[in-house]
Each structure stands twice: as C-alpha cells, then as structure tokens.
Amino acid sequence: MLLQIEIRILKRMGCMNKDKTYFDNKGISTRKIDNKILFALFITFILIATATPIVLAASEDNVVITFDPNGDIDIDVSLASYNFSSISAGMWANSSGGYFTLYNNGSVPMTTEICTNASTDEGNMSLNESGVAPGTDQYAIYIEDLDLPNYLNTSYFVFDNGLNPVDSKTFDICLLLGTNLSANHSWQTTTIYFRGSIS
C-alpha cells in the first residue's frame, strides 16, 4: 500500500520515467550511480584478489631426495695365515705381541665383525661357541686386543668399533683344544672371516 502511494507521488512529481529509473533533484539517474559504484567495487575486489594469496583448502606436498653415498669399506688383515704347530689337548696356544694387523684401507670409519666355520676343513673337530672349555674333539678360538675381545662363533660378531680410515690395530688369536681327543688327528685347518662395515 505504501509502495503504491510512493509511486503515485513520484509520478506526480515527474521523478520517474517508464522503466522506473529514479532521479535525484539534479536529474541524475540513481540506477547509473549504482552501476558505477558496483563496477568500482568489482575492480577493487579483482585488484585485492590478485595481490593476496588465497588458500581455498588444506593441501599437502613433499620433497623427494636422492643421493649417492660416497665412502667405501676396505678391510685387510695381515698376516694371512698362522701355524700353531703341535697343540696339546686341554691347553691354550696363542700368537703374541700383536702378531696380526687389522687395516682400514677405506674412506670411512669401520666396524669389524669376525666369525669362523663350524668345524675344521677336515671335519675331525668342531667349534665350541659357548666360551666354556671345549669337549672331546672340540676347539675354541679367542680374539684378543681388539675393542671387544671374545670367542669366535659361526655368525659374525662385532670385535672392533670405529677403526678410522688409514688406521690399523694389532691383535692376537688364541686356540684352545678340548681335554680329550678321540684319535691322534692329522693336521687340521680352519678359516677365520673378517667383515668390515660402516660404523
């Protein structure tokens, strides 16, 4: 009802044309003013939007790293063999004075692991890994003077830590035969294995 009254008043005052565009007292169309204001606001919004980074939603990203390790392990043991000669049952025999030398010829610090086989190459005697006195036809091997002196067993065990590149350590090998032998065995041969890894 109020709207109809307002339209009638505007028609009588001559302030409204056929397409219902309103004019102010100076005869300027208010619709044109509204369009100019909206256009100016639109341009302002575009300028702000282009200058301001907008995060529309949470996202994730990652970085993939590839690299080529530069360093090598080069283990060397000298001398390569030792002859204990005649050994009495139940007695220790050993090299002395740091007879063997462990070398790190690589470029990074090295951890040294050592193991041996379960029996002699001839198969007449077997390795006692327990660290207690060997039994009949058994033998035990002990490494001394490295960081972790110990009895050898058939799997690799750490005997030395952090041997620096171009460095060396001396050590000795000890052999213990069991108190009893089932026969007067011929010469027996066994092999000790050394493995270096990065400390």
Biotite code that builds the C-alpha atoms (Angstrom):
import biotite.structure as struc

atoms = struc.array([
    struc.Atom([0.000, 0.000, 0.000], chain_id="A", res_id=1, res_name="MET", atom_name="CA", element="C"),
    struc.Atom([2.839, 2.372, 0.935], chain_id="A", res_id=2, res_name="LEU", atom_name="CA", element="C"),
    struc.Atom([4.693, 1.439, -2.266], chain_id="A", res_id=3, res_name="LEU", atom_name="CA", element="C"),
    struc.Atom([1.706, 2.368, -4.415], chain_id="A", res_id=4, res_name="GLN", atom_name="CA", element="C"),
    struc.Atom([1.399, 5.703, -2.626], chain_id="A", res_id=5, res_name="ILE", atom_name="CA", element="C"),
    struc.Atom([5.118, 6.366, -3.128], chain_id="A", res_id=6, res_name="GLU", atom_name="CA", element="C"),
    struc.Atom([4.908, 5.575, -6.856], chain_id="A", res_id=7, res_name="ILE", atom_name="CA", element="C"),
    struc.Atom([1.918, 7.858, -7.289], chain_id="A", res_id=8, res_name="ARG", atom_name="CA", element="C"),
    struc.Atom([3.738, 10.681, -5.541], chain_id="A", res_id=9, res_name="ILE", atom_name="CA", element="C"),
    struc.Atom([6.816, 10.174, -7.732], chain_id="A", res_id=10, res_name="LEU", atom_name="CA", element="C"),
    struc.Atom([4.685, 10.159, -10.881], chain_id="A", res_id=11, res_name="LYS", atom_name="CA", element="C"),
    struc.Atom([3.022, 13.401, -9.861], chain_id="A", res_id=12, res_name="ARG", atom_name="CA", element="C"),
    struc.Atom([6.422, 14.986, -9.116], chain_id="A", res_id=13, res_name="MET", atom_name="CA", element="C"),
    struc.Atom([7.731, 13.841, -12.516], chain_id="A", res_id=14, res_name="GLY", atom_name="CA", element="C"),
    struc.Atom([10.669, 11.971, -10.943], chain_id="A", res_id=15, res_name="CYS", atom_name="CA", element="C"),
    struc.Atom([10.096, 8.619, -12.555], chain_id="A", res_id=16, res_name="MET", atom_name="CA", element="C"),
    struc.Atom([10.214, 7.504, -16.174], chain_id="A", res_id=17, res_name="ASN", atom_name="CA", element="C"),
    struc.Atom([8.612, 4.478, -17.778], chain_id="A", res_id=18, res_name="LYS", atom_name="CA", element="C"),
    struc.Atom([11.337, 1.968, -16.844], chain_id="A", res_id=19, res_name="ASP", atom_name="CA", element="C"),
    struc.Atom([11.103, 3.021, -13.161], chain_id="A", res_id=20, res_name="LYS", atom_name="CA", element="C"),
    struc.Atom([14.547, 4.657, -13.056], chain_id="A", res_id=21, res_name="THR", atom_name="CA", element="C"),
    struc.Atom([14.723, 7.100, -10.165], chain_id="A", res_id=22, res_name="TYR", atom_name="CA", element="C"),
    struc.Atom([16.292, 10.546, -10.480], chain_id="A", res_id=23, res_name="PHE", atom_name="CA", element="C"),
    struc.Atom([17.699, 12.796, -7.839], chain_id="A", res_id=24, res_name="ASP", atom_name="CA", element="C"),
    struc.Atom([16.958, 16.533, -7.609], chain_id="A", res_id=25, res_name="ASN", atom_name="CA", element="C"),
    struc.Atom([19.609, 17.274, -10.272], chain_id="A", res_id=26, res_name="LYS", atom_name="CA", element="C"),
    struc.Atom([18.097, 14.809, -12.749], chain_id="A", res_id=27, res_name="GLY", atom_name="CA", element="C"),
    struc.Atom([20.881, 12.184, -12.491], chain_id="A", res_id=28, res_name="ILE", atom_name="CA", element="C"),
    struc.Atom([19.765, 8.563, -12.665], chain_id="A", res_id=29, res_name="SER", atom_name="CA", element="C"),
    struc.Atom([20.371, 6.697, -9.388], chain_id="A", res_id=30, res_name="THR", atom_name="CA", element="C"),
    struc.Atom([20.492, 3.404, -11.300], chain_id="A", res_id=31, res_name="ARG", atom_name="CA", element="C"),
    struc.Atom([23.504, 4.690, -13.246], chain_id="A", res_id=32, res_name="LYS", atom_name="CA", element="C"),
    struc.Atom([25.150, 5.745, -9.977], chain_id="A", res_id=33, res_name="ILE", atom_name="CA", element="C"),
    struc.Atom([24.569, 2.267, -8.506], chain_id="A", res_id=34, res_name="ASP", atom_name="CA", element="C"),
    struc.Atom([26.115, 0.642, -11.583], chain_id="A", res_id=35, res_name="ASN", atom_name="CA", element="C"),
    struc.Atom([29.192, 2.870, -11.328], chain_id="A", res_id=36, res_name="LYS", atom_name="CA", element="C"),
    struc.Atom([29.615, 2.037, -7.646], chain_id="A", res_id=37, res_name="ILE", atom_name="CA", element="C"),
    struc.Atom([29.230, -1.692, -8.331], chain_id="A", res_id=38, res_name="LEU", atom_name="CA", element="C"),
    struc.Atom([31.756, -1.529, -11.179], chain_id="A", res_id=39, res_name="PHE", atom_name="CA", element="C"),
    struc.Atom([34.253, 0.320, -8.967], chain_id="A", res_id=40, res_name="ALA", atom_name="CA", element="C"),
    struc.Atom([33.794, -2.251, -6.180], chain_id="A", res_id=41, res_name="LEU", atom_name="CA", element="C"),
    struc.Atom([34.241, -5.099, -8.667], chain_id="A", res_id=42, res_name="PHE", atom_name="CA", element="C"),
    struc.Atom([37.546, -3.653, -9.977], chain_id="A", res_id=43, res_name="ILE", atom_name="CA", element="C"),
    struc.Atom([38.760, -3.106, -6.389], chain_id="A", res_id=44, res_name="THR", atom_name="CA", element="C"),
    struc.Atom([37.942, -6.721, -5.493], chain_id="A", res_id=45, res_name="PHE", atom_name="CA", element="C"),
    struc.Atom([39.875, -8.027, -8.526], chain_id="A", res_id=46, res_name="ILE", atom_name="CA", element="C"),
    struc.Atom([42.951, -5.948, -7.584], chain_id="A", res_id=47, res_name="LEU", atom_name="CA", element="C"),
    struc.Atom([42.865, -7.186, -4.000], chain_id="A", res_id=48, res_name="ILE", atom_name="CA", element="C"),
    struc.Atom([42.335, -10.800, -5.097], chain_id="A", res_id=49, res_name="ALA", atom_name="CA", element="C"),
    struc.Atom([45.321, -10.750, -7.468], chain_id="A", res_id=50, res_name="THR", atom_name="CA", element="C"),
    struc.Atom([47.589, -9.211, -4.823], chain_id="A", res_id=51, res_name="ALA", atom_name="CA", element="C"),
    struc.Atom([46.542, -11.531, -1.967], chain_id="A", res_id=52, res_name="THR", atom_name="CA", element="C"),
    struc.Atom([47.327, -15.284, -1.996], chain_id="A", res_id=53, res_name="PRO", atom_name="CA", element="C"),
    struc.Atom([44.222, -17.234, -1.088], chain_id="A", res_id=54, res_name="ILE", atom_name="CA", element="C"),
    struc.Atom([44.286, -20.767, 0.324], chain_id="A", res_id=55, res_name="VAL", atom_name="CA", element="C"),
    struc.Atom([40.978, -22.319, -0.581], chain_id="A", res_id=56, res_name="LEU", atom_name="CA", element="C"),
    struc.Atom([41.581, -25.654, 1.206], chain_id="A", res_id=57, res_name="ALA", atom_name="CA", element="C"),
    struc.Atom([44.239, -27.601, 3.122], chain_id="A", res_id=58, res_name="ALA", atom_name="CA", element="C"),
    struc.Atom([46.821, -29.330, 0.931], chain_id="A", res_id=59, res_name="SER", atom_name="CA", element="C"),
    struc.Atom([49.965, -31.439, 1.201], chain_id="A", res_id=60, res_name="GLU", atom_name="CA", element="C"),
    struc.Atom([53.211, -31.631, -0.717], chain_id="A", res_id=61, res_name="ASP", atom_name="CA", element="C"),
    struc.Atom([56.518, -33.431, -0.400], chain_id="A", res_id=62, res_name="ASN", atom_name="CA", element="C"),
    struc.Atom([60.149, -33.356, -1.483], chain_id="A", res_id=63, res_name="VAL", atom_name="CA", element="C"),
    struc.Atom([61.864, -36.469, -2.821], chain_id="A", res_id=64, res_name="VAL", atom_name="CA", element="C"),
    struc.Atom([65.580, -36.682, -2.018], chain_id="A", res_id=65, res_name="ILE", atom_name="CA", element="C"),
    struc.Atom([68.009, -38.912, -3.893], chain_id="A", res_id=66, res_name="THR", atom_name="CA", element="C"),
    struc.Atom([71.699, -39.197, -3.140], chain_id="A", res_id=67, res_name="PHE", atom_name="CA", element="C"),
    struc.Atom([74.775, -41.286, -3.880], chain_id="A", res_id=68, res_name="ASP", atom_name="CA", element="C"),
    struc.Atom([76.713, -42.251, -0.714], chain_id="A", res_id=69, res_name="PRO", atom_name="CA", element="C"),
    struc.Atom([80.400, -41.524, -1.082], chain_id="A", res_id=70, res_name="ASN", atom_name="CA", element="C"),
    struc.Atom([82.536, -43.772, 1.085], chain_id="A", res_id=71, res_name="GLY", atom_name="CA", element="C"),
    struc.Atom([83.861, -47.277, 0.971], chain_id="A", res_id=72, res_name="ASP", atom_name="CA", element="C"),
    struc.Atom([84.975, -50.025, 3.310], chain_id="A", res_id=73, res_name="ILE", atom_name="CA", element="C"),
    struc.Atom([88.219, -51.829, 2.540], chain_id="A", res_id=74, res_name="ASP", atom_name="CA", element="C"),
    struc.Atom([89.296, -54.307, 5.217], chain_id="A", res_id=75, res_name="ILE", atom_name="CA", element="C"),
    struc.Atom([92.654, -56.039, 5.204], chain_id="A", res_id=76, res_name="ASP", atom_name="CA", element="C"),
    struc.Atom([94.217, -58.475, 7.656], chain_id="A", res_id=77, res_name="VAL", atom_name="CA", element="C"),
    struc.Atom([97.892, -59.329, 7.709], chain_id="A", res_id=78, res_name="SER", atom_name="CA", element="C"),
    struc.Atom([99.345, -61.933, 8.098], chain_id="A", res_id=79, res_name="LEU", atom_name="CA", element="C"),
    struc.Atom([97.013, -64.196, 6.162], chain_id="A", res_id=80, res_name="ALA", atom_name="CA", element="C"),
    struc.Atom([97.817, -67.451, 7.975], chain_id="A", res_id=81, res_name="SER", atom_name="CA", element="C"),
    struc.Atom([99.314, -68.825, 11.159], chain_id="A", res_id=82, res_name="TYR", atom_name="CA", element="C"),
    struc.Atom([100.704, -72.242, 12.080], chain_id="A", res_id=83, res_name="ASN", atom_name="CA", element="C"),
    struc.Atom([100.120, -73.247, 15.691], chain_id="A", res_id=84, res_name="PHE", atom_name="CA", element="C"),
    struc.Atom([102.131, -76.416, 15.102], chain_id="A", res_id=85, res_name="SER", atom_name="CA", element="C"),
    struc.Atom([101.747, -79.163, 17.724], chain_id="A", res_id=86, res_name="SER", atom_name="CA", element="C"),
    struc.Atom([98.973, -78.402, 20.256], chain_id="A", res_id=87, res_name="ILE", atom_name="CA", element="C"),
    struc.Atom([98.327, -80.414, 23.394], chain_id="A", res_id=88, res_name="SER", atom_name="CA", element="C"),
    struc.Atom([94.754, -81.273, 24.323], chain_id="A", res_id=89, res_name="ALA", atom_name="CA", element="C"),
    struc.Atom([93.342, -79.080, 27.078], chain_id="A", res_id=90, res_name="GLY", atom_name="CA", element="C"),
    struc.Atom([95.969, -76.357, 26.563], chain_id="A", res_id=91, res_name="MET", atom_name="CA", element="C"),
    struc.Atom([95.854, -72.806, 25.199], chain_id="A", res_id=92, res_name="TRP", atom_name="CA", element="C"),
    struc.Atom([98.144, -71.785, 22.364], chain_id="A", res_id=93, res_name="ALA", atom_name="CA", element="C"),
    struc.Atom([98.301, -68.242, 21.013], chain_id="A", res_id=94, res_name="ASN", atom_name="CA", element="C"),
    struc.Atom([100.106, -65.797, 18.824], chain_id="A", res_id=95, res_name="SER", atom_name="CA", element="C"),
    struc.Atom([101.706, -62.980, 20.769], chain_id="A", res_id=96, res_name="SER", atom_name="CA", element="C"),
    struc.Atom([102.859, -59.370, 20.519], chain_id="A", res_id=97, res_name="GLY", atom_name="CA", element="C"),
    struc.Atom([100.029, -58.261, 18.230], chain_id="A", res_id=98, res_name="GLY", atom_name="CA", element="C"),
    struc.Atom([101.042, -60.693, 15.535], chain_id="A", res_id=99, res_name="TYR", atom_name="CA", element="C"),
    struc.Atom([98.099, -59.894, 13.248], chain_id="A", res_id=100, res_name="PHE", atom_name="CA", element="C"),
    struc.Atom([97.185, -56.423, 11.967], chain_id="A", res_id=101, res_name="THR", atom_name="CA", element="C"),
    struc.Atom([93.722, -55.194, 11.040], chain_id="A", res_id=102, res_name="LEU", atom_name="CA", element="C"),
    struc.Atom([93.722, -52.348, 8.478], chain_id="A", res_id=103, res_name="TYR", atom_name="CA", element="C"),
    struc.Atom([91.007, -49.966, 7.364], chain_id="A", res_id=104, res_name="ASN", atom_name="CA", element="C"),
    struc.Atom([92.002, -49.005, 3.823], chain_id="A", res_id=105, res_name="ASN", atom_name="CA", element="C"),
    struc.Atom([88.595, -47.432, 3.162], chain_id="A", res_id=106, res_name="GLY", atom_name="CA", element="C"),
    struc.Atom([87.425, -43.834, 3.426], chain_id="A", res_id=107, res_name="SER", atom_name="CA", element="C"),
    struc.Atom([85.000, -44.047, 6.385], chain_id="A", res_id=108, res_name="VAL", atom_name="CA", element="C"),
    struc.Atom([85.266, -45.395, 9.973], chain_id="A", res_id=109, res_name="PRO", atom_name="CA", element="C"),
    struc.Atom([84.805, -49.153, 10.076], chain_id="A", res_id=110, res_name="MET", atom_name="CA", element="C"),
    struc.Atom([83.207, -51.663, 12.420], chain_id="A", res_id=111, res_name="THR", atom_name="CA", element="C"),
    struc.Atom([84.877, -55.067, 12.248], chain_id="A", res_id=112, res_name="THR", atom_name="CA", element="C"),
    struc.Atom([82.964, -58.330, 12.576], chain_id="A", res_id=113, res_name="GLU", atom_name="CA", element="C"),
    struc.Atom([84.587, -61.755, 12.768], chain_id="A", res_id=114, res_name="ILE", atom_name="CA", element="C"),
    struc.Atom([83.335, -65.344, 12.518], chain_id="A", res_id=115, res_name="CYS", atom_name="CA", element="C"),
    struc.Atom([84.629, -68.808, 11.666], chain_id="A", res_id=116, res_name="THR", atom_name="CA", element="C"),
    struc.Atom([83.335, -72.122, 10.331], chain_id="A", res_id=117, res_name="ASN", atom_name="CA", element="C"),
    struc.Atom([81.591, -74.753, 12.458], chain_id="A", res_id=118, res_name="ALA", atom_name="CA", element="C"),
    struc.Atom([84.300, -77.354, 12.070], chain_id="A", res_id=119, res_name="SER", atom_name="CA", element="C"),
    struc.Atom([87.763, -77.808, 10.673], chain_id="A", res_id=120, res_name="THR", atom_name="CA", element="C"),
    struc.Atom([88.076, -78.323, 6.933], chain_id="A", res_id=121, res_name="ASP", atom_name="CA", element="C"),
    struc.Atom([88.842, -81.994, 7.622], chain_id="A", res_id=122, res_name="GLU", atom_name="CA", element="C"),
    struc.Atom([85.664, -82.353, 9.719], chain_id="A", res_id=123, res_name="GLY", atom_name="CA", element="C"),
    struc.Atom([87.508, -84.114, 12.559], chain_id="A", res_id=124, res_name="ASN", atom_name="CA", element="C"),
    struc.Atom([86.910, -81.371, 15.123], chain_id="A", res_id=125, res_name="MET", atom_name="CA", element="C"),
    struc.Atom([84.026, -78.989, 15.770], chain_id="A", res_id=126, res_name="SER", atom_name="CA", element="C"),
    struc.Atom([83.919, -75.416, 17.055], chain_id="A", res_id=127, res_name="LEU", atom_name="CA", element="C"),
    struc.Atom([82.758, -74.794, 20.611], chain_id="A", res_id=128, res_name="ASN", atom_name="CA", element="C"),
    struc.Atom([80.958, -71.438, 20.501], chain_id="A", res_id=129, res_name="GLU", atom_name="CA", element="C"),
    struc.Atom([79.860, -71.273, 24.132], chain_id="A", res_id=130, res_name="SER", atom_name="CA", element="C"),
    struc.Atom([83.014, -69.806, 25.636], chain_id="A", res_id=131, res_name="GLY", atom_name="CA", element="C"),
    struc.Atom([83.329, -72.691, 28.084], chain_id="A", res_id=132, res_name="VAL", atom_name="CA", element="C"),
    struc.Atom([86.012, -75.360, 27.921], chain_id="A", res_id=133, res_name="ALA", atom_name="CA", element="C"),
    struc.Atom([85.685, -77.408, 24.715], chain_id="A", res_id=134, res_name="PRO", atom_name="CA", element="C"),
    struc.Atom([84.701, -81.071, 24.982], chain_id="A", res_id=135, res_name="GLY", atom_name="CA", element="C"),
    struc.Atom([86.005, -84.104, 23.163], chain_id="A", res_id=136, res_name="THR", atom_name="CA", element="C"),
    struc.Atom([87.160, -83.313, 19.606], chain_id="A", res_id=137, res_name="ASP", atom_name="CA", element="C"),
    struc.Atom([86.230, -79.663, 20.041], chain_id="A", res_id=138, res_name="GLN", atom_name="CA", element="C"),
    struc.Atom([88.227, -76.458, 19.795], chain_id="A", res_id=139, res_name="TYR", atom_name="CA", element="C"),
    struc.Atom([87.623, -72.796, 20.655], chain_id="A", res_id=140, res_name="ALA", atom_name="CA", element="C"),
    struc.Atom([89.146, -69.653, 19.162], chain_id="A", res_id=141, res_name="ILE", atom_name="CA", element="C"),
    struc.Atom([89.516, -66.400, 21.080], chain_id="A", res_id=142, res_name="TYR", atom_name="CA", element="C"),
    struc.Atom([90.425, -62.982, 19.621], chain_id="A", res_id=143, res_name="ILE", atom_name="CA", element="C"),
    struc.Atom([92.185, -60.564, 21.981], chain_id="A", res_id=144, res_name="GLU", atom_name="CA", element="C"),
    struc.Atom([93.420, -56.945, 21.895], chain_id="A", res_id=145, res_name="ASP", atom_name="CA", element="C"),
    struc.Atom([90.573, -55.533, 19.775], chain_id="A", res_id=146, res_name="LEU", atom_name="CA", element="C"),
    struc.Atom([87.794, -53.384, 21.302], chain_id="A", res_id=147, res_name="ASP", atom_name="CA", element="C"),
    struc.Atom([85.603, -56.375, 22.171], chain_id="A", res_id=148, res_name="LEU", atom_name="CA", element="C"),
    struc.Atom([87.777, -59.462, 22.728], chain_id="A", res_id=149, res_name="PRO", atom_name="CA", element="C"),
    struc.Atom([85.666, -62.618, 22.625], chain_id="A", res_id=150, res_name="ASN", atom_name="CA", element="C"),
    struc.Atom([85.284, -66.201, 21.456], chain_id="A", res_id=151, res_name="TYR", atom_name="CA", element="C"),
    struc.Atom([84.507, -66.714, 17.783], chain_id="A", res_id=152, res_name="LEU", atom_name="CA", element="C"),
    struc.Atom([81.296, -68.336, 16.641], chain_id="A", res_id=153, res_name="ASN", atom_name="CA", element="C"),
    struc.Atom([79.774, -69.251, 13.305], chain_id="A", res_id=154, res_name="THR", atom_name="CA", element="C"),
    struc.Atom([77.932, -65.952, 12.813], chain_id="A", res_id=155, res_name="SER", atom_name="CA", element="C"),
    struc.Atom([79.534, -62.536, 12.537], chain_id="A", res_id=156, res_name="TYR", atom_name="CA", element="C"),
    struc.Atom([80.045, -60.710, 15.819], chain_id="A", res_id=157, res_name="PHE", atom_name="CA", element="C"),
    struc.Atom([81.445, -57.211, 16.388], chain_id="A", res_id=158, res_name="VAL", atom_name="CA", element="C"),
    struc.Atom([85.026, -57.273, 17.676], chain_id="A", res_id=159, res_name="PHE", atom_name="CA", element="C"),
    struc.Atom([86.088, -53.704, 16.926], chain_id="A", res_id=160, res_name="ASP", atom_name="CA", element="C"),
    struc.Atom([84.327, -50.328, 16.610], chain_id="A", res_id=161, res_name="ASN", atom_name="CA", element="C"),
    struc.Atom([85.217, -47.179, 14.732], chain_id="A", res_id=162, res_name="GLY", atom_name="CA", element="C"),
    struc.Atom([88.562, -48.006, 13.163], chain_id="A", res_id=163, res_name="LEU", atom_name="CA", element="C"),
    struc.Atom([89.336, -44.805, 11.269], chain_id="A", res_id=164, res_name="ASN", atom_name="CA", element="C"),
    struc.Atom([90.402, -44.708, 7.602], chain_id="A", res_id=165, res_name="PRO", atom_name="CA", element="C"),
    struc.Atom([94.078, -45.408, 7.003], chain_id="A", res_id=166, res_name="VAL", atom_name="CA", element="C"),
    struc.Atom([94.335, -46.703, 10.585], chain_id="A", res_id=167, res_name="ASP", atom_name="CA", element="C"),
    struc.Atom([95.223, -50.137, 11.939], chain_id="A", res_id=168, res_name="SER", atom_name="CA", element="C"),
    struc.Atom([95.153, -52.269, 15.109], chain_id="A", res_id=169, res_name="LYS", atom_name="CA", element="C"),
    struc.Atom([97.097, -55.319, 16.090], chain_id="A", res_id=170, res_name="THR", atom_name="CA", element="C"),
    struc.Atom([95.555, -58.392, 17.694], chain_id="A", res_id=171, res_name="PHE", atom_name="CA", element="C"),
    struc.Atom([96.291, -61.987, 18.602], chain_id="A", res_id=172, res_name="ASP", atom_name="CA", element="C"),
    struc.Atom([94.466, -65.267, 18.053], chain_id="A", res_id=173, res_name="ILE", atom_name="CA", element="C"),
    struc.Atom([94.226, -67.877, 20.792], chain_id="A", res_id=174, res_name="CYS", atom_name="CA", element="C"),
    struc.Atom([93.351, -71.545, 20.268], chain_id="A", res_id=175, res_name="LEU", atom_name="CA", element="C"),
    struc.Atom([92.108, -73.962, 22.930], chain_id="A", res_id=176, res_name="LEU", atom_name="CA", element="C"),
    struc.Atom([91.656, -77.693, 22.304], chain_id="A", res_id=177, res_name="LEU", atom_name="CA", element="C"),
    struc.Atom([89.275, -79.870, 24.276], chain_id="A", res_id=178, res_name="GLY", atom_name="CA", element="C"),
    struc.Atom([90.740, -82.039, 27.031], chain_id="A", res_id=179, res_name="THR", atom_name="CA", element="C"),
    struc.Atom([90.047, -85.239, 25.106], chain_id="A", res_id=180, res_name="ASN", atom_name="CA", element="C"),
    struc.Atom([90.658, -86.342, 21.541], chain_id="A", res_id=181, res_name="LEU", atom_name="CA", element="C"),
    struc.Atom([89.079, -89.454, 20.079], chain_id="A", res_id=182, res_name="SER", atom_name="CA", element="C"),
    struc.Atom([92.152, -90.058, 17.940], chain_id="A", res_id=183, res_name="ALA", atom_name="CA", element="C"),
    struc.Atom([95.515, -88.589, 17.032], chain_id="A", res_id=184, res_name="ASN", atom_name="CA", element="C"),
    struc.Atom([94.035, -86.421, 14.284], chain_id="A", res_id=185, res_name="HIS", atom_name="CA", element="C"),
    struc.Atom([96.075, -85.273, 11.322], chain_id="A", res_id=186, res_name="SER", atom_name="CA", element="C"),
    struc.Atom([96.698, -81.586, 10.664], chain_id="A", res_id=187, res_name="TRP", atom_name="CA", element="C"),
    struc.Atom([93.518, -79.549, 10.943], chain_id="A", res_id=188, res_name="GLN", atom_name="CA", element="C"),
    struc.Atom([92.751, -76.315, 9.087], chain_id="A", res_id=189, res_name="THR", atom_name="CA", element="C"),
    struc.Atom([90.105, -73.742, 9.850], chain_id="A", res_id=190, res_name="THR", atom_name="CA", element="C"),
    struc.Atom([89.370, -70.288, 8.426], chain_id="A", res_id=191, res_name="THR", atom_name="CA", element="C"),
    struc.Atom([88.552, -67.049, 10.229], chain_id="A", res_id=192, res_name="ILE", atom_name="CA", element="C"),
    struc.Atom([86.454, -64.482, 8.314], chain_id="A", res_id=193, res_name="TYR", atom_name="CA", element="C"),
    struc.Atom([86.654, -60.709, 8.742], chain_id="A", res_id=194, res_name="PHE", atom_name="CA", element="C"),
    struc.Atom([83.985, -58.275, 7.584], chain_id="A", res_id=195, res_name="ARG", atom_name="CA", element="C"),
    struc.Atom([84.070, -54.505, 7.694], chain_id="A", res_id=196, res_name="GLY", atom_name="CA", element="C"),
    struc.Atom([81.007, -52.278, 7.735], chain_id="A", res_id=197, res_name="SER", atom_name="CA", element="C"),
    struc.Atom([80.338, -48.569, 8.190], chain_id="A", res_id=198, res_name="ILE", atom_name="CA", element="C"),
    struc.Atom([80.470, -47.535, 11.856], chain_id="A", res_id=199, res_name="SER", atom_name="CA", element="C"),
])
